[in-house]
Amino acid sequence: MKSVAVVLVVLFSFSGFAQKADAPRAVAPGDLETVLSQMDRAAEHFNSVQADFEWDQYTKVVNDTDVQKGQLYLQRRGKDKDVEAGVLISVPSKKQIIFKEGKVRMYEPRIDQITEREVGTNKADVESFMRLGFGERGHDLLKSYDVKMDAWETIDGVKTAKLVLVANPSSSIHGIFPRVIWWIDPQRNVSIRQQLFRPNNEDYRLARYSNIQVNAKPSQDFFHFKTTKKTTTVRP
């Protein structure tokens, strides 16, 4: 589980949009099943996504929020539909993160350095977590989470299902982000917001996504680094 934690911290801690939410609406019996089924159908046609993001990392002990902004790219490649991700962070400083071929690599132009970590045997867990909110089959969530539907909320004109996910104690994710609140557009199977809580239930990462484009065939430049002759690579 340690290696999974390291990889997810790299992906989501190296990481606004004024999203206006209307008043929540009550959930009717059968709504959760409808949402999961809509996600299942959308997942069949999901190949890639790109979006602008704002990630707010809140730490209770210092009562501070670290804000990062940039662009996220996710695609499925090859016969096995392996997940690849490219993240471009522009604020507060430039960083590029690539998850590809079982490795997480981060390039920091300011110090001209690549940090590389192997995912190893936890590749499936990492890919499943990365798909959370972007192309994951709805009913597959039930394998790893206790899923409850809290409300319907309209955010910036998009009707979202607000889901509360509690990771199974036996899963590797439980020790990292045991609880997730997720506002999803089930028609497109994409997240509008995500709030991921750490085990102390006080620290969290709130993600906001906008300008979301499904199956937009993102440029492959986002899955490669533009380095210099002096670039160094470290493997902690």
Residue frames as qw, qx, qy, qz and C-alpha x, y, z in Angstrom:
[[0.000, 0.885, 0.466, 0.000, 0.00, 0.00, 0.00],
 [0.373, -0.673, 0.073, 0.635, 2.95, 2.33, 0.62],
 [0.323, -0.040, 0.551, 0.768, 3.79, 2.50, -3.07],
 [0.055, 0.678, 0.651, 0.336, 0.18, 3.33, -3.95],
 [0.262, -0.868, -0.279, 0.315, 0.21, 6.17, -1.42],
 [0.394, -0.452, 0.293, 0.745, 3.43, 7.58, -2.84],
 [0.245, 0.245, 0.657, 0.669, 2.11, 7.52, -6.40],
 [0.059, -0.782, -0.589, -0.197, -1.20, 9.17, -5.54],
 [0.332, -0.788, -0.111, 0.507, 0.54, 11.85, -3.51],
 [0.340, -0.215, 0.455, 0.794, 2.71, 12.60, -6.54],
 [0.117, 0.436, 0.705, 0.547, -0.30, 12.70, -8.84],
 [0.207, -0.771, -0.521, -0.303, -2.65, 14.71, -6.68],
 [0.459, -0.767, -0.188, 0.408, -0.57, 16.69, -4.20],
 [0.320, -0.196, 0.323, 0.869, 1.60, 18.32, -6.84],
 [0.098, 0.570, 0.703, 0.414, -1.41, 19.57, -7.87],
 [0.288, 0.235, 0.906, -0.203, -10.80, 29.16, -9.47],
 [0.153, -0.295, -0.649, -0.684, -13.29, 28.43, -11.19],
 [0.328, -0.003, 0.415, -0.849, -16.33, 30.13, -9.66],
 [0.252, -0.188, -0.895, -0.317, -18.68, 27.20, -9.85],
 [0.428, -0.140, 0.219, -0.866, -22.15, 28.29, -8.90],
 [0.152, -0.148, -0.977, 0.003, -24.30, 25.56, -7.37],
 [0.502, -0.387, -0.245, -0.733, -28.07, 25.69, -7.12],
 [0.568, -0.353, 0.517, -0.534, -29.87, 24.41, -4.05],
 [0.016, -0.143, 0.986, 0.082, -29.66, 20.59, -3.74],
 [0.703, -0.048, -0.214, -0.676, -32.69, 18.57, -4.73],
 [0.697, -0.274, 0.582, -0.316, -33.91, 15.47, -2.94],
 [0.130, 0.286, -0.906, -0.284, -33.06, 11.97, -4.14],
 [0.818, 0.007, 0.008, -0.575, -35.83, 9.60, -5.17],
 [0.761, -0.188, 0.621, -0.013, -35.72, 5.80, -4.83],
 [0.809, 0.386, 0.391, 0.208, -33.86, 4.30, -7.75],
 [0.232, 0.959, -0.144, -0.068, -31.89, 7.45, -8.57],
 [0.378, -0.650, 0.631, 0.191, -28.53, 5.89, -7.64],
 [0.684, 0.124, 0.694, 0.187, -29.15, 2.90, -9.91],
 [0.509, 0.824, 0.248, 0.023, -30.09, 5.29, -12.72],
 [0.018, -0.925, 0.359, 0.124, -26.85, 7.25, -12.26],
 [0.527, -0.408, 0.719, 0.196, -24.68, 4.13, -12.19],
 [0.683, 0.395, 0.600, 0.136, -26.36, 2.81, -15.33],
 [0.354, 0.934, 0.024, -0.040, -25.86, 6.13, -17.14],
 [0.227, -0.783, 0.555, 0.166, -22.17, 5.97, -16.21],
 [0.686, -0.052, 0.707, 0.164, -21.93, 2.42, -17.52],
 [0.623, 0.668, 0.394, 0.102, -23.30, 3.48, -20.89],
 [0.158, 0.969, -0.185, -0.045, -21.08, 6.56, -21.14],
 [0.498, -0.601, 0.596, 0.189, -17.99, 4.51, -20.22],
 [0.795, 0.251, 0.524, 0.174, -18.44, 2.33, -23.30],
 [0.524, 0.759, 0.198, 0.332, -17.66, 5.31, -25.52],
 [0.281, -0.942, 0.167, 0.074, -15.11, 7.05, -23.28],
 [0.860, 0.292, -0.077, 0.411, -11.58, 7.25, -24.71],
 [0.480, 0.099, -0.203, 0.847, -10.11, 10.52, -23.46],
 [0.186, -0.910, -0.371, -0.012, -10.80, 13.74, -21.61],
 [0.439, 0.179, -0.176, 0.863, -9.15, 17.09, -21.13],
 [0.304, -0.851, -0.413, -0.111, -10.13, 19.77, -18.64],
 [0.114, 0.613, -0.338, 0.705, -8.97, 22.86, -16.80],
 [0.674, -0.463, -0.560, 0.132, -8.65, 22.34, -13.07],
 [0.115, -0.693, 0.377, -0.603, -8.22, 24.07, -9.76],
 [0.747, -0.212, -0.604, 0.179, -6.97, 21.89, -6.89],
 [0.278, -0.733, 0.266, -0.560, -7.31, 23.25, -3.35],
 [0.697, -0.036, -0.661, 0.276, -5.26, 21.22, -0.87],
 [0.403, -0.742, 0.096, -0.527, -6.42, 22.08, 2.67],
 [0.588, 0.061, -0.686, 0.424, -4.29, 21.18, 5.71],
 [0.507, -0.758, -0.357, -0.202, -6.06, 21.53, 9.04],
 [0.715, -0.430, -0.230, 0.501, -3.03, 21.65, 11.36],
 [0.348, -0.157, 0.076, 0.921, -1.76, 24.86, 9.74],
 [0.283, 0.736, 0.480, -0.383, -5.20, 26.03, 8.57],
 [0.017, 0.586, -0.425, -0.689, -3.81, 26.67, 5.10],
 [0.780, 0.474, 0.393, -0.110, -4.93, 25.97, 1.54],
 [0.292, -0.384, 0.596, 0.642, -2.47, 25.34, -1.28],
 [0.629, 0.630, 0.259, -0.375, -4.07, 26.27, -4.61],
 [0.318, -0.272, 0.703, 0.575, -2.85, 24.84, -7.90],
 [0.614, 0.610, 0.190, -0.463, -4.26, 25.42, -11.38],
 [0.111, -0.406, 0.754, 0.505, -3.62, 23.88, -14.75],
 [0.726, 0.262, -0.307, -0.557, -4.85, 21.34, -17.27],
 [0.582, -0.196, 0.778, -0.134, -5.52, 17.62, -17.00],
 [0.610, 0.374, -0.509, -0.478, -5.41, 15.09, -19.85],
 [0.577, -0.168, 0.775, -0.198, -6.46, 11.45, -19.57],
 [0.648, 0.387, -0.426, -0.499, -6.59, 8.82, -22.29],
 [0.855, -0.112, 0.501, -0.081, -6.91, 5.08, -22.82],
 [0.327, 0.684, -0.568, -0.321, -4.30, 3.54, -25.09],
 [0.063, 0.340, -0.935, -0.082, -3.49, 0.19, -26.64],
 [0.517, -0.149, -0.774, -0.334, -5.32, -3.10, -26.82],
 [0.424, -0.344, -0.753, 0.367, -5.69, -3.28, -23.02],
 [0.154, -0.834, -0.281, -0.449, -6.96, 0.32, -22.77],
 [0.593, -0.260, -0.373, 0.665, -4.23, 1.28, -20.31],
 [0.094, -0.961, -0.258, 0.026, -4.77, 4.65, -18.65],
 [0.561, 0.128, -0.045, 0.817, -2.31, 7.45, -19.35],
 [0.160, -0.921, -0.335, 0.121, -2.46, 10.87, -17.71],
 [0.483, 0.273, -0.029, 0.831, -0.76, 14.17, -18.34],
 [0.273, -0.865, -0.374, 0.196, -1.01, 17.09, -15.92],
 [0.411, 0.434, -0.018, 0.802, 0.25, 20.60, -16.64],
 [0.369, -0.759, -0.400, 0.357, 0.40, 22.81, -13.55],
 [0.358, 0.636, 0.104, 0.676, 0.76, 26.51, -14.27],
 [0.241, -0.686, 0.206, -0.655, 0.05, 28.04, -10.84],
 [0.193, -0.946, 0.071, 0.249, 1.86, 28.61, -8.49],
 [0.116, -0.647, 0.641, 0.396, 4.85, 27.25, -10.46],
 [0.725, 0.393, -0.391, -0.409, 5.20, 25.22, -13.62],
 [0.415, -0.280, 0.864, -0.058, 5.30, 21.43, -13.30],
 [0.693, 0.227, -0.447, -0.518, 4.41, 18.60, -15.64],
 [0.514, -0.224, 0.788, -0.254, 3.34, 15.15, -14.45],
 [0.630, 0.264, -0.554, -0.475, 2.98, 12.09, -16.65],
 [0.657, -0.166, 0.696, -0.240, 1.58, 8.69, -15.70],
 [0.734, 0.512, -0.306, -0.326, 2.47, 6.25, -18.45],
 [0.743, 0.318, -0.584, 0.074, 3.79, 2.70, -18.86],
 [0.803, -0.399, -0.410, 0.166, 3.63, 1.97, -15.14],
 [0.514, -0.080, -0.239, 0.820, 5.61, 5.05, -14.08],
 [0.070, -0.955, -0.286, 0.042, 4.83, 8.44, -12.60],
 [0.595, 0.068, 0.043, 0.800, 7.27, 11.11, -13.75],
 [0.067, -0.944, -0.275, 0.169, 7.31, 14.76, -12.75],
 [0.581, 0.301, 0.079, 0.752, 9.33, 17.44, -14.53],
 [0.231, -0.879, -0.225, 0.352, 10.12, 20.73, -12.79],
 [0.571, 0.681, 0.070, 0.452, 11.54, 23.21, -15.34],
 [0.216, -0.945, 0.151, -0.193, 12.66, 25.59, -12.58],
 [0.521, -0.626, 0.577, 0.069, 15.28, 23.11, -11.35],
 [0.560, 0.513, -0.564, -0.324, 15.42, 21.17, -14.64],
 [0.132, -0.262, 0.930, -0.220, 14.79, 17.85, -12.90],
 [0.714, -0.100, -0.494, -0.487, 12.64, 14.76, -13.49],
 [0.376, -0.279, 0.763, -0.446, 11.45, 12.75, -10.48],
 [0.635, 0.110, -0.625, -0.441, 10.45, 9.20, -11.44],
 [0.472, -0.218, 0.732, -0.440, 8.63, 6.52, -9.46],
 [0.273, 0.008, -0.905, -0.326, 7.61, 2.99, -10.44],
 [0.679, -0.230, 0.018, -0.697, 4.01, 1.93, -9.82],
 [0.054, -0.264, 0.954, -0.132, 4.90, -1.76, -9.80],
 [0.088, -0.250, -0.962, -0.058, 2.27, -4.30, -8.83],
 [0.091, 0.556, 0.570, -0.599, -0.18, -1.54, -7.83],
 [0.027, -0.036, 0.477, 0.878, -0.73, -0.33, -11.40],
 [0.202, -0.478, -0.776, -0.359, -4.36, -1.52, -11.45],
 [0.293, -0.679, -0.532, 0.412, -5.18, 0.30, -8.19],
 [0.184, -0.418, 0.076, 0.886, -3.62, 3.53, -9.41],
 [0.051, -0.129, -0.632, -0.763, -5.43, 3.37, -12.77],
 [0.236, -0.592, -0.766, -0.086, -8.75, 2.67, -11.05],
 [0.257, -0.661, -0.351, 0.612, -8.30, 5.68, -8.79],
 [0.126, -0.261, 0.307, 0.907, -7.34, 7.91, -11.70],
 [0.113, -0.313, -0.743, -0.580, -10.48, 6.89, -13.60],
 [0.143, -0.585, -0.692, 0.399, -12.57, 7.97, -10.62],
 [0.104, 0.739, 0.196, -0.636, -14.59, 10.73, -12.15],
 [0.310, 0.625, -0.424, -0.577, -13.46, 10.27, -15.73],
 [0.596, 0.322, -0.624, -0.389, -14.83, 7.27, -17.60],
 [0.097, -0.159, 0.936, -0.299, -15.16, 4.74, -14.77],
 [0.434, -0.313, -0.737, -0.413, -18.07, 2.30, -15.08],
 [0.454, -0.526, 0.131, -0.707, -20.67, 3.13, -12.47],
 [0.919, -0.307, -0.086, -0.229, -21.28, -0.37, -11.16],
 [0.751, 0.244, -0.424, 0.444, -17.52, -0.99, -10.92],
 [0.093, -0.606, 0.353, -0.706, -17.47, 1.56, -8.11],
 [0.804, -0.421, 0.039, -0.418, -19.39, -0.90, -5.96],
 [0.901, 0.099, -0.350, 0.237, -16.38, -3.24, -5.98],
 [0.525, 0.188, -0.372, 0.742, -14.22, -0.76, -4.07],
 [0.074, -0.167, 0.264, -0.947, -16.62, 1.64, -2.38],
 [0.043, 0.579, 0.766, -0.277, -19.83, 1.88, -0.41],
 [0.080, 0.178, 0.340, 0.920, -21.72, 4.31, -2.66],
 [0.044, 0.656, 0.666, -0.351, -24.58, 6.53, -1.57],
 [0.180, 0.519, 0.359, 0.754, -26.36, 9.28, -3.46],
 [0.204, -0.346, -0.478, 0.781, -26.74, 12.44, -1.39],
 [0.262, 0.718, 0.294, -0.574, -28.54, 14.87, -3.73],
 [0.551, 0.570, 0.385, 0.472, -28.96, 16.32, -7.19],
 [0.210, -0.752, -0.038, 0.624, -27.11, 19.62, -7.62],
 [0.582, 0.734, 0.225, 0.270, -26.89, 21.91, -10.64],
 [0.485, -0.607, 0.166, 0.607, -23.42, 23.47, -10.98],
 [0.008, -0.472, 0.408, 0.781, -22.91, 26.08, -13.67],
 [0.643, 0.332, -0.192, -0.663, -25.93, 24.75, -15.50],
 [0.481, 0.226, -0.838, -0.123, -24.83, 21.10, -15.34],
 [0.819, -0.377, 0.016, -0.433, -27.08, 18.64, -13.52],
 [0.313, 0.436, -0.809, 0.239, -24.82, 16.59, -11.25],
 [0.839, -0.396, -0.352, -0.126, -25.35, 13.64, -8.96],
 [0.124, -0.712, 0.551, -0.418, -23.65, 14.22, -5.60],
 [0.905, -0.081, -0.417, -0.020, -22.27, 10.85, -4.51],
 [0.393, -0.729, 0.506, -0.239, -20.58, 9.91, -1.25],
 [0.851, 0.250, -0.461, 0.036, -18.01, 7.11, -1.62],
 [0.548, -0.669, 0.473, -0.169, -16.47, 5.28, 1.35],
 [0.473, 0.491, -0.726, -0.089, -13.58, 3.02, 0.40],
 [0.928, -0.228, -0.278, -0.096, -13.73, -0.61, 1.48],
 [0.512, -0.774, 0.371, -0.015, -11.42, -1.16, 4.48],
 [0.859, -0.093, 0.430, 0.260, -9.68, -3.97, 2.58],
 [0.623, 0.712, 0.140, 0.293, -8.75, -1.73, -0.37],
 [0.627, -0.037, -0.075, 0.774, -5.40, 0.01, -0.69],
 [0.051, 0.582, 0.198, 0.787, -7.19, 3.32, -1.27],
 [0.538, -0.727, -0.414, -0.102, -8.81, 3.26, 2.18],
 [0.654, -0.486, -0.146, 0.560, -5.60, 4.29, 3.93],
 [0.356, 0.060, 0.216, 0.907, -5.07, 7.24, 1.58],
 [0.313, -0.082, -0.101, -0.941, -8.48, 8.74, 0.72],
 [0.085, 0.189, 0.954, -0.218, -11.08, 6.75, 2.70],
 [0.253, 0.689, 0.602, -0.313, -13.95, 9.09, 1.83],
 [0.183, 0.018, 0.443, 0.878, -14.76, 10.94, -1.38],
 [0.347, 0.662, 0.460, -0.479, -17.59, 13.35, -2.17],
 [0.301, -0.033, 0.672, 0.676, -18.14, 13.46, -5.88],
 [0.446, 0.619, 0.232, -0.604, -20.30, 15.69, -8.09],
 [0.340, -0.090, 0.788, 0.505, -20.60, 13.89, -11.41],
 [0.550, 0.391, -0.171, -0.717, -22.32, 14.60, -14.69],
 [0.657, -0.041, 0.751, -0.050, -23.57, 11.03, -15.31],
 [0.711, 0.655, 0.161, -0.198, -24.53, 11.71, -18.93],
 [0.489, 0.770, -0.402, 0.081, -20.88, 12.34, -19.87],
 [0.921, -0.271, -0.170, 0.224, -19.36, 10.40, -16.95],
 [0.471, 0.425, -0.244, 0.733, -17.11, 13.28, -15.90],
 [0.421, -0.544, -0.490, 0.535, -16.48, 15.02, -12.59],
 [0.063, 0.861, 0.140, 0.485, -17.44, 18.62, -12.04],
 [0.251, -0.745, 0.448, -0.426, -16.11, 18.54, -8.48],
 [0.819, -0.104, -0.543, 0.153, -14.32, 16.07, -6.21],
 [0.303, -0.754, 0.392, -0.432, -13.55, 16.35, -2.50],
 [0.825, 0.069, -0.542, 0.146, -11.14, 13.71, -1.24],
 [0.514, -0.773, 0.211, -0.304, -10.64, 13.37, 2.50],
 [0.363, 0.441, -0.771, 0.282, -7.49, 12.06, 4.17],
 [0.557, -0.252, -0.784, 0.112, -7.80, 9.52, 7.04],
 [0.169, -0.177, -0.530, 0.812, -7.96, 12.26, 9.71],
 [0.068, 0.699, 0.700, 0.127, -11.19, 13.45, 8.02],
 [0.127, -0.857, -0.148, 0.476, -9.96, 17.07, 8.28],
 [0.128, -0.503, 0.519, 0.679, -7.37, 17.41, 5.51],
 [0.663, 0.495, 0.559, -0.061, -8.79, 17.24, 2.00],
 [0.189, -0.165, 0.503, 0.827, -8.28, 18.06, -1.66],
 [0.455, 0.650, 0.454, -0.404, -11.12, 19.88, -3.42],
 [0.310, -0.059, 0.630, 0.710, -10.93, 19.66, -7.20],
 [0.447, 0.670, 0.292, -0.515, -12.95, 21.80, -9.60],
 [0.438, 0.025, 0.688, 0.577, -13.03, 21.02, -13.31],
 [0.399, 0.727, 0.207, -0.519, -14.21, 23.17, -16.20],
 [0.409, 0.658, -0.450, -0.445, -13.94, 23.38, -20.00],
 [0.598, -0.167, 0.784, -0.017, -14.30, 19.60, -20.03],
 [0.591, 0.480, -0.405, -0.507, -13.95, 17.95, -23.44],
 [0.778, -0.111, 0.610, -0.099, -14.66, 14.22, -23.79],
 [0.775, 0.261, 0.497, 0.292, -12.94, 12.26, -26.58],
 [0.198, 0.951, -0.044, -0.234, -11.16, 15.41, -27.73],
 [0.873, 0.293, -0.007, 0.389, -7.95, 13.57, -28.76],
 [0.310, -0.919, 0.132, 0.207, -5.53, 15.62, -26.67],
 [0.463, 0.769, -0.434, 0.073, -2.17, 16.51, -28.15],
 [0.937, -0.119, -0.239, 0.225, 0.45, 13.85, -27.42],
 [0.314, 0.593, -0.341, 0.658, 2.83, 16.66, -26.46],
 [0.514, -0.617, 0.226, -0.551, 1.22, 16.53, -23.03],
 [0.966, -0.242, 0.086, -0.042, 2.54, 12.99, -22.54],
 [0.799, 0.223, -0.091, 0.551, 6.17, 13.89, -23.25],
 [0.392, -0.792, -0.055, 0.466, 8.61, 16.24, -21.53],
 [0.509, 0.787, -0.057, 0.343, 10.48, 19.01, -23.29],
 [0.726, -0.595, 0.025, 0.344, 13.78, 18.75, -21.46],
 [0.212, 0.912, -0.349, -0.036, 17.23, 20.25, -21.90],
 [0.716, 0.384, -0.539, 0.222, 20.70, 18.75, -22.19],
 [0.080, 0.402, -0.643, 0.647, 21.22, 19.47, -18.50],
 [0.746, -0.341, -0.067, -0.568, 18.03, 17.78, -17.26],
 [0.046, 0.304, -0.907, 0.287, 18.71, 15.34, -14.41],
 [0.742, -0.254, -0.444, -0.432, 16.57, 12.36, -13.33],
 [0.148, -0.340, 0.770, -0.519, 16.17, 11.18, -9.74],
 [0.681, -0.198, -0.626, -0.324, 14.47, 7.97, -8.60],
 [0.367, -0.513, 0.496, -0.597, 13.63, 8.22, -4.87]]
